Structures are given as C-alpha cells and as structure tokens.
C-alpha cells in the first residue's frame, strides 16, 4: 500500500475544501461556523473567502460584505 502525501506537509485543506468553504460563505454561512467545521481559525477563513489566501484554488471569492444572522 502506497500512501500519497500532500505536496505541502502542513497544509490542512486541499483545493476542493477551499472551494467548498468559499461556496458556503457565498451562500451566507457564518465565518465562525465554517471555521469550526474545518477546525481552522476565523482569520484564515476570512482570508480564504476574500481571496487573500489560496487564490488559485477556485470557487467564488466574496467581494462584498455578507452579514449572516445567527439563530437565536
């Protein structure tokens, strides 16, 4: 059995994860919910969805503010 390693050993998310994160945010999901689901920081989620990190991964990059309302 051969194990394939990710090209960067510290990278937690692959491009499909980044696209999924961007799609969730474009659909209005809260940053904190996305961060908790993927066990990454809120700041990194913000960087991903705003295109400051992993620009080549694909998916919709948010260009306007989205205010998600939390259920009470």
Long-range contacts (C-beta under 8 A, 24 or more apart in sequence): 12-38, 12-39, 12-40, 13-38, 13-40, 13-54, 15-54, 15-56, 15-57, 15-58, 18-48, 18-54, 18-57, 18-58, 18-59, 19-57, 19-58, 19-59, 20-59, 21-45, 21-48, 21-49, 21-59, 22-48, 22-49, 22-57, 22-58, 22-59, 22-60, 22-61, 22-62, 23-59, 23-60, 25-49, 25-62, 25-66, 26-60, 26-62, 26-66, 28-66, 28-68, 29-68, 30-68, 30-70, 31-68
